[in-house]
Amino acid sequence: MADKLIRATAADGGIRVVGVITTRLTEEARQRHKLSNVATAALGRTMASALLLASSLKKPGSRVNIRIKGDGPLGGVLVDAGLDGTVRGYVDCPQVELLPNAKGKLDVGRAVGDKGYVRVLREEKGEERNELQESIVEIVSGEVGEDIAYYLDQSEQIPSALQVGVFVGTTTGVTAAGGILLQVLSKEASRDEVLVARLESRLRKLTGFTPLLRAGKGLEDIFQELLGDMGLEIFPAVQMLRFDCDCSFERALGALKFLGVDELKDIIEKDKQAEAICEFCQEVYSANETQLIELVESLQAESC
């Protein structure tokens, strides 16, 4: 299945539903960063969550940035996703691997840690200036999905249910990844405690998100299973998703500037070249001796 996002409503528009399939882009992230299985699951869940959150942005060019920093051996996760369906991200310690948890699943919670914070930064593009909204909440479990759901409850105060998942095969890489977000939008529906509890119960009863994908079910099938009896209306528009980074050679040179004149001169003398690696996508940019000399001259001119 291609990576995609679809939207729907239910209960006369009182419930918003968004689903994503992110299998291919998660596998691309695994390969780019040479991720362990548990690191792949942590990053994949966060990328799916970021795309789900970004789907509620309004203006082209708007983005969501999620930083999860726990006390586990993974160190932290950073993901950036756009309303345009692009996403990128990395983990601090990509090779960390742990034994499965008591349920026999990848122990993302222990890898991330249960103490720390989740920071969500929403950047809504504006005509004159961008609007930034930042929220920070404590980590609940480190399992990512529960932590993002807690953020939605605490920061946006919208009754929400979220489920994200990644399945990594022993030899096949990522074979299923994605997630689903349910939100109660109307005031009338949000006051209906029975409705909210019903939605949460149905989402919990799903046997995980990735098993459904692996069984051949699409997002539309999953939507029907959850909300088919509640006036479900699936929107025809389908948004394609992809792993994408806006790094460039020019930005890499800009990063090299931070080394300063003296260190750059030392590199020119000893190595004749320098490399800059993008943390988000692992793209390597090389600057030769001539380019480094020009960079030094540029810095010296700026200082004058």
C-alpha positions in Angstrom: 0.0 0.0 0.0 1.2 3.5 -0.8 1.7 5.9 2.0 -1.3 8.1 2.3 -3.6 10.2 4.5 -7.4 10.2 4.4 -10.0 12.1 6.4 -13.6 11.4 7.5 -16.3 12.7 9.8 -19.0 10.9 11.9 -21.9 11.8 14.2 -23.1 14.6 11.9 -19.7 16.2 11.8 -19.1 16.0 15.6 -16.3 13.5 15.2 -13.2 14.1 13.1 -11.2 11.1 11.9 -7.8 11.0 10.2 -5.8 8.0 9.3 -2.3 7.5 7.8 -0.3 4.7 6.3 3.4 5.4 6.7 5.0 2.0 5.9 7.3 3.1 3.1 8.5 6.4 4.6 9.2 4.6 7.9 11.3 2.0 6.1 13.1 4.8 4.3 13.9 6.4 7.7 15.1 3.0 9.0 17.5 2.7 6.1 18.7 6.3 6.1 19.5 6.3 9.8 20.5 2.6 10.1 18.0 2.2 12.9 17.6 -0.7 15.2 14.1 -2.3 15.4 13.1 -0.5 18.6 14.4 2.8 17.3 12.5 2.3 14.0 9.3 1.8 16.0 9.9 4.9 18.1 10.6 7.1 15.2 7.9 5.6 13.0 5.2 6.1 15.7 6.3 9.7 16.1 6.3 10.4 12.4 2.8 9.0 12.1 1.7 11.1 15.1 3.2 14.3 13.6 1.5 13.7 10.3 -1.8 13.2 12.0 -1.4 16.5 14.0 -0.2 18.4 10.9 -3.4 17.4 9.1 -5.4 19.9 11.2 -3.3 22.9 10.1 -4.9 25.4 7.8 -2.4 27.3 5.7 0.0 25.9 3.1 3.6 25.6 4.4 2.5 25.1 8.0 4.3 22.4 10.0 4.4 20.5 13.3 7.5 19.7 15.2 7.5 17.0 17.9 10.4 16.5 20.3 10.2 13.6 22.8 13.0 13.6 25.3 13.0 10.7 27.8 15.4 9.1 30.3 15.7 5.9 28.3 18.7 4.8 26.2 17.2 6.1 23.0 18.0 9.6 24.2 15.3 11.4 22.3 13.2 11.6 19.1 12.7 14.7 16.9 10.2 14.8 14.0 9.1 17.5 11.7 5.9 17.1 9.5 4.1 19.4 7.2 0.5 19.9 6.0 1.8 19.0 2.6 2.4 15.4 3.7 6.1 15.5 4.1 7.9 14.3 7.2 11.5 13.8 8.4 13.0 12.9 11.7 15.8 11.2 13.7 16.6 9.6 17.1 19.6 10.5 19.2 20.9 6.9 19.6 19.8 5.0 16.5 21.5 1.7 17.2 20.0 1.1 20.6 18.3 -2.3 20.8 16.3 -3.9 23.6 14.7 -7.2 24.3 10.9 -7.4 23.7 8.6 -6.4 26.5 6.4 -8.8 28.5 3.8 -8.8 25.6 6.5 -9.9 23.2 6.5 -6.5 21.4 9.2 -3.9 20.7 9.8 -2.1 24.0 9.5 1.4 22.8 8.4 2.6 26.3 11.7 1.5 27.9 13.8 2.7 25.0 12.2 6.2 25.3 11.8 6.2 29.0 8.9 7.2 31.3 10.4 10.4 32.6 10.9 13.4 30.5 8.8 15.6 28.2 7.0 15.9 24.9 7.2 19.2 23.2 4.9 20.1 20.3 5.5 23.2 18.2 2.9 24.2 15.7 4.0 26.7 13.0 1.0 28.1 11.1 2.1 30.2 8.1 0.9 33.7 7.9 0.9 36.5 5.3 3.1 38.8 7.4 4.5 36.5 10.1 4.2 32.9 11.2 2.1 32.0 14.2 3.9 29.7 16.7 2.2 27.6 19.3 4.4 25.6 21.7 3.2 23.1 24.3 5.2 20.9 26.7 3.8 18.0 28.7 5.3 15.2 30.7 5.9 11.8 29.2 3.2 9.4 30.3 4.6 6.0 29.2 7.2 6.6 26.5 5.1 4.5 24.1 4.6 7.7 21.9 0.9 7.2 21.1 -0.2 7.5 24.7 2.1 10.5 25.2 0.7 12.4 22.1 -2.9 11.6 23.2 -2.0 13.1 26.6 -0.7 16.2 24.9 -3.9 16.6 23.0 -5.9 16.2 26.2 -3.8 18.6 28.2 -2.9 21.3 25.7 -5.7 21.3 23.2 -8.4 20.1 25.6 -10.1 18.2 22.8 -11.4 14.7 23.6 -9.1 12.5 21.4 -8.2 8.9 20.9 -4.9 8.1 19.1 -3.4 4.8 18.0 -0.1 4.5 16.1 2.0 1.4 15.3 5.1 0.1 13.4 5.8 -3.6 12.6 9.4 -4.4 11.8 10.1 -7.8 10.4 13.2 -9.7 11.4 14.6 -9.7 7.8 12.0 -7.7 5.8 12.3 -4.3 7.5 9.1 -2.3 8.0 6.1 -4.1 6.6 3.3 -2.0 8.2 3.2 1.4 9.9 0.6 4.1 10.4 -2.0 5.4 12.8 -5.5 6.8 13.4 -6.7 9.9 15.2 -10.3 10.4 16.5 -11.3 13.8 17.8 -14.7 15.0 19.2 -15.1 18.5 17.8 -18.6 19.7 18.5 -19.5 21.0 21.9 -22.5 18.8 22.1 -20.6 15.7 21.2 -17.7 16.6 23.6 -20.2 16.8 26.5 -21.6 13.4 25.6 -19.5 11.3 28.0 -21.1 8.1 26.7 -20.0 8.9 23.2 -16.5 9.7 24.2 -16.2 6.5 26.2 -17.6 4.6 23.3 -15.0 5.9 20.9 -12.1 5.2 23.3 -13.5 1.7 23.9 -13.7 0.9 20.2 -10.2 2.1 19.6 -8.8 0.1 22.4 -10.6 -3.0 21.1 -8.7 -2.8 17.8 -6.1 -5.5 17.9 -3.4 -2.9 17.2 -3.2 -0.8 14.1 -0.5 -2.7 12.2 -2.1 -6.1 12.4 -5.0 -4.7 10.5 -2.7 -3.4 7.7 -0.8 -6.7 7.6 -4.2 -8.4 7.2 -4.8 -6.4 4.0 -7.2 -3.9 5.5 -7.1 -0.3 4.2 -7.8 2.9 6.0 -11.4 2.9 4.7 -12.0 -0.6 6.1 -10.6 0.4 9.5 -12.8 3.6 9.5 -15.9 1.4 8.7 -15.0 -1.0 11.5 -14.8 1.8 14.0 -17.5 4.2 12.9 -19.6 2.6 10.2 -22.7 2.7 12.4 -22.3 6.4 13.4 -23.0 8.2 10.2 -19.4 7.8 8.8 -18.6 10.0 5.8 -15.2 9.4 4.2 -13.8 12.3 2.2 -12.8 11.3 -1.4 -9.5 13.4 -1.3 -6.4 11.3 -0.6 -3.1 12.9 0.3 0.1 11.1 -0.5 2.8 11.1 2.2 6.6 10.9 1.9 9.9 11.2 3.8 11.4 14.5 2.6 14.0 16.8 3.8 14.7 20.4 2.7 18.4 20.3 3.5 20.8 21.6 0.8 24.5 22.3 0.1 23.9 26.0 0.9 22.5 25.1 4.3 25.4 22.8 4.9 27.9 25.6 4.2 25.9 27.7 6.6 26.3 25.1 9.3 30.1 25.0 8.7 30.2 28.7 9.4 29.6 28.0 13.0 33.0 26.3 13.3 34.6 29.7 13.0 37.5 31.1 11.0 40.3 29.5 13.0 38.9 25.9 13.0 38.0 26.2 9.3 41.6 27.3 8.5 42.8 24.3 10.5 40.6 22.0 8.4 41.9 23.5 5.2 45.5 23.0 6.2 45.1 19.4 7.5 42.2 17.9 5.5 41.6 20.1 2.5 37.9 19.4 2.7 35.0 19.1 5.2 31.8 17.2 5.4 28.4 18.2 6.9 25.8 15.5 7.5 22.1 16.4 7.8 20.7 14.9 11.1 17.2 14.6 9.6 18.1 12.5 6.5 21.8 11.6 6.8 22.6 13.3 3.5 26.3 14.0 3.3 27.5 17.4 1.8 31.2 17.8 1.0 33.0 21.2 0.7 36.4 21.2 -1.1 39.4 23.4 -0.3 38.3 26.2 -2.6 34.8 26.4 -1.1 36.2 26.4 2.4 38.6 29.2 1.5 35.7 31.2 0.2 33.8 30.5 3.4 36.6 31.8 5.5 36.9 34.9 3.4 33.1 35.4 3.7 33.4 35.1 7.5 36.3 37.5 7.7 34.4 40.1 5.5 31.4 39.8 7.8 33.5 40.4 10.9 34.8 43.6 9.3 
